[in-house]
Amino acid sequence: MFYIGQVLHHKKRKKITSVDHKNFNKMTRNNHPIHSNLKYAKKTFFKKRLVNGTFVFSLIVGLSVEEFSKKCVANLEYRNIRHLSPVFEGDIINAKTKILHIKKLKNNRLNVRVITFGFNQKKKKVLSLERIARFNQEDI
């Protein structure tokens, strides 16, 4: 059972490879040169390719599934998505989630509101997001 204030340290980590990043951009049709063109990226403030923010968001949500949302009925809402630091190919991303609120509903269901933070290998926060997930109470 979850409780307000509980912090879930997600066990999975992921190194972002250039192949992962290239495939994500190809699949989502994101052709911005900051993500795909090294020559272009070297001329920017970052001096190298910046990992697509929606890839970082999706990865951090995915890393949280095992300990948080694996048994949820649905993710109902995402909000307050903040890109806090740049992410680059080769970075290793991990995450933790804090339970903010639990609302009991009819039919033995719960809505659980959380904030999830993503970190790079230097333990620097790279992203935060809030979401609400619905659970059957007997499943958690």
N, CA, C and O of each residue as an XYZ file, in Angstrom:
560
protein
N       0.837     -1.189      0.000
C       0.000      0.000      0.000
C       0.877      1.246      0.000
O       1.874      1.314      0.719
N       0.507      2.208     -0.795
C       1.205      3.482     -0.823
C       0.745      4.352      0.340
O      -0.358      4.176      0.858
N       1.592      5.290      0.748
C       1.207      6.272      1.758
C       1.797      7.631      1.396
O       2.839      7.721      0.746
N       1.118      8.671      1.825
C       1.544     10.032      1.505
C       2.931     10.280      2.092
O       3.186      9.987      3.261
N       3.805     10.814      1.279
C       5.180     11.081      1.681
C       6.150      9.961      1.342
O       7.364     10.150      1.421
N       5.637      8.811      0.970
C       6.489      7.675      0.611
C       7.338      8.018     -0.609
O       6.844      8.622     -1.561
N       8.605      7.638     -0.582
C       9.509      7.852     -1.710
C       9.893      6.491     -2.277
O      10.375      5.615     -1.559
N       9.671      6.331     -3.573
C      10.002      5.094     -4.274
C      11.265      5.341     -5.088
O      11.269      6.185     -5.985
N      12.320      4.624     -4.787
C      13.568      4.722     -5.542
C      13.530      3.658     -6.627
O      13.575      2.463     -6.335
N      13.448      4.084     -7.859
C      13.293      3.146     -8.965
C      14.619      2.473     -9.277
O      15.643      3.137     -9.439
N      14.588      1.162     -9.358
C      15.807      0.359     -9.505
C      16.420      0.438    -10.894
O      17.642      0.409    -11.043
N      15.576      0.536    -11.900
C      16.090      0.528    -13.273
C      16.761      1.848    -13.607
O      16.350      2.913    -13.148
N      17.804      1.748    -14.418
C      18.520      2.896    -14.962
C      18.660      2.652    -16.460
O      18.516      1.525    -16.934
N      18.940      3.718    -17.194
C      19.092      3.559    -18.635
C      20.141      4.526    -19.155
O      20.078      5.732    -18.915
N      21.108      3.965    -19.874
C      22.073      4.790    -20.586
C      21.459      5.148    -21.929
O      21.023      4.267    -22.670
N      21.423      6.430    -22.243
C      20.842      6.873    -23.507
C      21.906      6.776    -24.590
O      22.887      7.519    -24.583
N      21.700      5.861    -25.512
C      22.654      5.680    -26.610
C      22.238      6.548    -27.797
O      21.089      6.978    -27.897
N      23.176      6.791    -28.674
C      22.852      7.564    -29.880
C      21.849      6.802    -30.745
O      21.019      7.418    -31.413
N      21.917      5.473    -30.743
C      20.961      4.665    -31.516
C      19.556      4.810    -30.940
O      18.598      4.995    -31.691
N      19.418      4.726    -29.594
C      18.107      4.936    -28.957
C      17.531      6.286    -29.355
O      16.372      6.397    -29.755
N      18.370      7.307    -29.235
C      17.929      8.672    -29.498
C      17.537      8.844    -30.965
O      16.502      9.436    -31.271
N      18.356      8.330    -31.854
C      18.073      8.421    -33.293
C      16.753      7.715    -33.619
O      15.925      8.249    -34.356
N      16.563      6.519    -33.069
C      15.333      5.766    -33.332
C      14.098      6.480    -32.799
O      13.062      6.501    -33.463
N      14.196      7.065    -31.612
C      13.067      7.799    -31.038
C      12.704      8.980    -31.944
O      11.535      9.196    -32.262
N      13.710      9.729    -32.348
C      13.448     10.886    -33.211
C      12.851     10.460    -34.554
O      11.962     11.127    -35.083
N      13.336      9.363    -35.090
C      12.806      8.854    -36.357
C      11.352      8.423    -36.187
O      10.498      8.751    -37.011
N      11.076      7.681    -35.108
C       9.733      7.175    -34.854
C       8.734      8.312    -34.626
O       7.587      8.229    -35.066
N       9.166      9.374    -33.938
C       8.266     10.480    -33.618
C       8.299     11.592    -34.669
O       7.576     12.582    -34.558
N       9.131     11.424    -35.672
C       9.258     12.386    -36.767
C       9.792     13.742    -36.298
O       9.502     14.771    -36.908
N      10.565     13.738    -35.226
C      11.171     14.973    -34.741
C      12.502     15.155    -35.452
O      13.451     14.412    -35.201
N      12.572     16.129    -36.326
C      13.784     16.322    -37.116
C      14.537     17.608    -36.752
O      15.302     18.134    -37.560
N      14.316     18.104    -35.538
C      15.044     19.312    -35.140
C      16.537     19.000    -35.120
O      16.940     17.997    -34.531
N      17.367     19.835    -35.748
C      18.797     19.530    -35.855
C      19.555     19.513    -34.524
O      20.640     18.937    -34.452
N      19.020     20.120    -33.485
C      19.710     20.065    -32.178
C      19.773     18.625    -31.669
O      20.635     18.283    -30.859
N      18.853     17.784    -32.150
C      18.801     16.381    -31.729
C      19.519     15.441    -32.689
O      19.896     14.332    -32.308
N      19.711     15.876    -33.930
C      20.174     14.920    -34.938
C      21.415     15.340    -35.720
O      22.062     14.495    -36.339
N      21.753     16.603    -35.705
C      22.835     17.087    -36.541
C      23.981     17.588    -35.666
O      23.904     18.669    -35.082
N      25.042     16.791    -35.583
C      26.163     17.132    -34.711
C      26.809     18.456    -35.112
O      27.180     19.253    -34.250
N      26.942     18.691    -36.405
C      27.544     19.943    -36.878
C      26.723     21.148    -36.402
O      27.273     22.142    -35.928
N      25.422     21.041    -36.534
C      24.523     22.100    -36.055
C      24.632     22.240    -34.534
O      24.789     23.346    -34.017
N      24.546     21.107    -33.820
C      24.546     21.122    -32.357
C      25.826     21.731    -31.789
O      25.788     22.404    -30.759
N      26.956     21.501    -32.451
C      28.233     22.053    -31.978
C      28.237     23.578    -31.988
O      29.017     24.195    -31.263
N      27.385     24.190    -32.792
C      27.309     25.647    -32.871
C      26.357     26.241    -31.834
O      26.238     27.462    -31.731
N      25.683     25.391    -31.071
C      24.721     25.867    -30.074
C      25.397     26.036    -28.717
O      26.569     25.705    -28.538
N      24.643     26.548    -27.793
C      25.082     26.717    -26.412
C      25.549     25.388    -25.811
O      26.464     25.370    -24.987
N      24.935     24.293    -26.214
C      25.218     22.976    -25.630
C      26.471     22.309    -26.192
O      27.076     21.471    -25.523
N      26.864     22.670    -27.404
C      28.071     22.158    -28.068
C      28.008     20.684    -28.444
O      28.995     20.132    -28.931
N      26.882     20.048    -28.232
C      26.678     18.654    -28.644
C      25.188     18.408    -28.776
O      24.377     19.256    -28.403
N      24.818     17.220    -29.319
C      23.400     16.910    -29.512
C      22.684     16.851    -28.166
O      23.155     16.236    -27.210
N      21.553     17.500    -28.127
C      20.691     17.507    -26.953
C      19.652     16.404    -27.126
O      19.041     16.293    -28.188
N      19.447     15.590    -26.098
C      18.451     14.512    -26.185
C      17.051     15.131    -26.190
O      16.744     16.029    -25.406
N      16.233     14.633    -27.079
C      14.851     15.064    -27.226
C      14.135     15.001    -25.872
O      14.158     13.970    -25.201
N      13.499     16.114    -25.476
C      12.836     16.192    -24.175
C      11.713     15.197    -23.994
O      11.507     14.697    -22.888
N      10.971     14.893    -25.070
C       9.885     13.922    -24.917
C      10.432     12.506    -24.741
O       9.772     11.655    -24.144
N      11.622     12.255    -25.252
C      12.282     10.972    -24.999
C      12.651     10.875    -23.517
O      12.420      9.847    -22.881
N      13.222     11.942    -22.976
C      13.598     11.955    -21.552
C      12.356     11.751    -20.685
O      12.373     10.952    -19.749
N      11.282     12.472    -20.997
C      10.021     12.330    -20.265
C       9.520     10.885    -20.309
O       9.195     10.302    -19.275
N       9.459     10.318    -21.502
C       8.959      8.948    -21.663
C       9.832      7.938    -20.938
O       9.324      6.993    -20.336
N      11.134      8.131    -20.993
C      12.061      7.230    -20.314
C      11.845      7.263    -18.804
O      11.800      6.215    -18.159
N      11.713      8.447    -18.245
C      11.541      8.564    -16.795
C      10.220      7.949    -16.354
O      10.166      7.287    -15.317
N       9.165      8.155    -17.115
C       7.898      7.480    -16.801
C       8.104      5.971    -16.853
O       7.653      5.255    -15.959
N       8.775      5.483    -17.883
C       9.027      4.044    -18.016
C       9.847      3.475    -16.873
O       9.586      2.364    -16.412
N      10.837      4.227    -16.413
C      11.665      3.745    -15.300
C      10.870      3.602    -14.006
O      11.259      2.850    -13.112
N       9.755      4.326    -13.910
C       8.957      4.301    -12.677
C       7.889      3.211    -12.650
O       7.222      3.025    -11.632
N       7.724      2.504    -13.734
C       6.622      1.539    -13.831
C       6.730      0.422    -12.795
O       5.747      0.128    -12.114
N       7.873     -0.194    -12.661
C       8.000     -1.380    -11.801
C       7.569     -1.093    -10.356
O       6.822     -1.875     -9.769
N       8.024     -0.001     -9.796
C       7.729      0.283     -8.393
C       6.457      1.105     -8.181
O       5.920      1.132     -7.074
N       5.967      1.774     -9.228
C       4.773      2.599     -9.028
C       3.572      2.160     -9.849
O       2.564      1.755     -9.270
N       3.636      2.223    -11.149
C       2.405      2.137    -11.946
C       2.150      0.810    -12.634
O       1.237      0.709    -13.454
N       2.933     -0.209    -12.320
C       2.771     -1.492    -13.013
C       1.363     -2.066    -12.860
O       0.859     -2.720    -13.773
N       0.732     -1.829    -11.722
C      -0.594     -2.391    -11.482
C      -1.706     -1.348    -11.586
O      -2.837     -1.611    -11.179
N      -1.398     -0.174    -12.124
C      -2.456      0.843    -12.220
C      -3.431      0.491    -13.343
O      -3.085     -0.207    -14.297
N      -4.635      0.984    -13.205
C      -5.673      0.806    -14.211
C      -5.427      1.770    -15.366
O      -5.612      1.425    -16.533
N      -5.004      2.994    -15.016
C      -4.754      4.012    -16.042
C      -3.936      5.155    -15.455
O      -4.063      5.482    -14.275
N      -3.100      5.754    -16.290
C      -2.509      7.040    -15.962
C      -3.500      8.080    -16.461
O      -3.810      8.125    -17.651
N      -3.997      8.911    -15.561
C      -5.074      9.832    -15.897
C      -4.596     11.209    -16.321
O      -5.259     11.890    -17.103
N      -3.442     11.617    -15.805
C      -3.023     12.995    -16.054
C      -1.524     13.140    -15.851
O      -0.945     12.535    -14.949
N      -0.912     13.938    -16.689
C       0.470     14.380    -16.509
C       0.433     15.899    -16.466
O      -0.279     16.527    -17.250
N       1.195     16.492    -15.556
C       1.236     17.954    -15.503
C       2.549     18.425    -14.888
O       3.318     17.645    -14.327
N       2.769     19.704    -15.012
C       3.970     20.335    -14.445
C       5.250     19.617    -14.860
O       6.127     19.354    -14.038
N       5.338     19.309    -16.135
C       6.550     18.679    -16.663
C       7.601     19.767    -16.812
O       7.394     20.755    -17.516
N       8.732     19.576    -16.141
C       9.785     20.589    -16.170
C      11.114     19.958    -16.552
O      11.576     19.004    -15.925
N      11.708     20.507    -17.582
C      13.053     20.089    -17.993
C      14.025     20.958    -17.206
O      14.122     22.161    -17.451
N      14.740     20.359    -16.268
C      15.549     21.110    -15.311
C      17.009     21.243    -15.714
O      17.671     22.214    -15.348
N      17.507     20.284    -16.456
C      18.889     20.298    -16.933
C      18.941     19.544    -18.255
O      18.130     18.648    -18.489
N      19.884     19.897    -19.117
C      19.970     19.194    -20.403
C      20.412     17.739    -20.228
O      21.116     17.387    -19.281
N      19.978     16.922    -21.163
C      20.356     15.509    -21.195
C      21.060     15.263    -22.524
O      20.630     15.743    -23.572
N      22.153     14.504    -22.457
C      22.952     14.239    -23.647
C      23.093     12.741    -23.867
O      22.957     11.951    -22.934
N      23.365     12.361    -25.099
C      23.641     10.965    -25.407
C      24.797     10.505    -24.530
O      25.789     11.217    -24.375
N      24.666      9.323    -23.963
C      25.664      8.789    -23.045
C      25.295      8.979    -21.586
O      25.855      8.310    -20.718
N      24.353      9.886    -21.295
C      23.914     10.065    -19.909
C      23.182      8.816    -19.422
O      22.520      8.124    -20.196
N      23.313      8.548    -18.152
C      22.613      7.431    -17.510
C      21.531      8.033    -16.626
O      21.817      8.813    -15.718
N      20.292      7.665    -16.902
C      19.140      8.274    -16.248
C      18.530      7.298    -15.241
O      18.382      6.108    -15.519
N      18.180      7.826    -14.069
C      17.422      7.067    -13.074
C      16.344      7.974    -12.506
O      16.299      9.159    -12.836
N      15.469      7.433    -11.651
C      14.317      8.203    -11.187
C      13.902      7.813     -9.786
O      14.224      6.733     -9.291
N      13.168      8.737     -9.153
C      12.490      8.438     -7.894
C      11.152      9.149     -7.896
O      10.979     10.181     -8.546
N      10.208      8.582     -7.158
C       8.838      9.086     -7.118
C       8.414      9.286     -5.675
O       8.713      8.467     -4.805
N       7.712     10.390     -5.430
C       7.170     10.670     -4.102
C       5.650     10.717     -4.192
O       5.094     11.364     -5.080
N       4.981     10.028     -3.268
C       3.522     10.007     -3.213
C       3.053     11.322     -2.579
O       3.431     11.647     -1.453
N       2.225     12.073     -3.315
C       1.755     13.372     -2.832
C       0.348     13.333     -2.248
O       0.062     14.019     -1.267
N      -0.528     12.534     -2.847
C      -1.920     12.528     -2.407
C      -2.569     11.219     -2.825
O      -2.259     10.668     -3.881
N      -3.469     10.730     -1.991
C      -4.236      9.525     -2.297
C      -5.705      9.850     -2.077
O      -6.103     10.279     -0.994
N      -6.499      9.643     -3.108
C      -7.931      9.919     -3.023
C      -8.691      8.620     -3.192
O      -8.556      7.940     -4.209
N      -9.499      8.272     -2.183
C     -10.329      7.070     -2.269
C     -11.573      7.386     -3.082
O     -12.226      8.411     -2.883
N     -11.884      6.483     -4.001
C     -13.039      6.635     -4.876
C     -14.030      5.511     -4.628
O     -13.788      4.616     -3.817
N     -15.140      5.570     -5.333
C     -16.124      4.483     -5.269
C     -15.521      3.226     -5.893
O     -14.483      3.282     -6.552
N     -16.169      2.123     -5.681
C     -15.793      0.846     -6.287
C     -14.380      0.408     -5.923
O     -13.709     -0.254     -6.714
N     -13.924      0.781     -4.716
C     -12.636      0.301     -4.215
C     -11.457      0.744     -5.083
O     -10.491      0.001     -5.255
N     -11.543      1.942     -5.619
C     -10.465      2.483     -6.455
C      -9.804      3.663     -5.762
O     -10.384      4.313     -4.892
N      -8.579      3.914     -6.174
C      -7.797      5.021     -5.633
C      -7.179      5.812     -6.766
O      -6.751      5.236     -7.766
N      -7.127      7.130     -6.620
C      -6.308      7.974     -7.481
C      -5.089      8.367     -6.656
O      -5.220      8.881     -5.546
N      -3.920      8.127     -7.198
C      -2.674      8.430     -6.492
C      -1.925      9.485     -7.298
O      -1.585      9.273     -8.462
N      -1.672     10.639     -6.650
C      -0.927     11.727     -7.291
C       0.503     11.700     -6.791
O       0.756     11.625     -5.589
N       1.432     11.761     -7.727
C       2.857     11.658     -7.400
C       3.652     12.731     -8.134
O       3.171     13.354     -9.081
N       4.870     12.925     -7.673
C       5.856     13.682     -8.424
C       7.035     12.747     -8.652
O       7.497     12.072     -7.732
N       7.511     12.718     -9.880
C       8.649     11.877    -10.233
C       9.778     12.777    -10.714
O       9.567     13.717    -11.480
N      10.976     12.467    -10.247
C      12.171     13.200    -10.637
C      13.097     12.273    -11.401
O      13.257     11.108    -11.038
N      13.707     12.791    -12.460
C      14.737     12.073    -13.198
C      16.086     12.698    -12.897
O      16.200     13.913    -12.735
N      17.100     11.861    -12.824
C      18.460     12.295    -12.503
C      19.432     11.725    -13.524
O      19.194     10.662    -14.099
N      20.521     12.436    -13.743
C      21.591     11.881    -14.569
C      22.620     11.198    -13.688
O      22.454     11.135    -12.470
N      23.682     10.688    -14.294
C      24.711      9.945    -13.569
C      25.460     10.819    -12.557
O      26.137     10.292    -11.674
N      25.348     12.129    -12.671
C      25.991     13.050    -11.716
C      25.041     13.418    -10.577
O      25.345     14.289     -9.762
N      23.884     12.744    -10.528
C      22.836     12.966     -9.527
C      22.192     14.342     -9.657
O      21.624     14.865     -8.698
N      22.285     14.918    -10.845
C      21.664     16.203    -11.124
C      20.246     15.964    -11.635
O      20.036     15.134    -12.519
N      19.265     16.695    -11.077
C      17.890     16.575    -11.551
C      17.809     17.076    -12.985
O      18.262     18.175    -13.305
N      17.228     16.253    -13.832
C      17.076     16.646    -15.228
C      15.624     16.900    -15.615
O      15.353     17.615    -16.579
N      14.682     16.311    -14.858
C      13.273     16.467    -15.194
C      12.421     16.183    -13.970
O      12.776     15.353    -13.134
N      11.297     16.876    -13.869
C      10.285     16.536    -12.867
C       8.930     16.532    -13.551
O       8.706     17.263    -14.516
N       8.039     15.709    -13.049
C       6.684     15.647    -13.588
C       5.750     15.155    -12.506
O       6.136     14.366    -11.643
N       4.525     15.626    -12.560
C       3.475     15.121    -11.684
C       2.518     14.307    -12.534
O       2.341     14.566    -13.724
N       1.908     13.324    -11.904
C       0.887     12.556    -12.600
C      -0.083     11.956    -11.602
O       0.201     11.853    -10.409
N      -1.233     11.564    -12.120
C      -2.248     10.877    -11.330
C      -2.485      9.528    -11.982
O      -2.725      9.438    -13.186
N      -2.415      8.488    -11.177
C      -2.682      7.130    -11.655
C      -3.829      6.533    -10.844
O      -3.947      6.772     -9.642
N      -4.661      5.763    -11.514
C      -5.794      5.107    -10.843
C      -5.464      3.640    -10.616
O      -4.930      2.956    -11.489
N      -5.796      3.180     -9.419
C      -5.541      1.797     -9.017
C      -6.804      1.178     -8.458
O      -7.660      1.876     -7.915
N      -6.921     -0.130     -8.592
C      -7.862     -0.891     -7.775
C      -7.178     -1.076     -6.439
O      -6.024     -1.503     -6.393
N      -7.856     -0.768     -5.362
C      -7.230     -0.771     -4.042
C      -6.598     -2.120     -3.695
O      -5.548     -2.161     -3.052
N      -7.218     -3.211     -4.108
C      -6.681     -4.525     -3.772
C      -5.385     -4.855     -4.537
O      -4.686     -5.807     -4.190
N      -5.071     -4.076     -5.566
C      -3.876     -4.335     -6.369
C      -2.601     -3.683     -5.826
O      -1.501     -3.978     -6.294
N      -2.754     -2.798     -4.838
C      -1.549     -2.138     -4.313
C      -1.358     -2.391     -2.829
O      -0.393     -1.906     -2.239
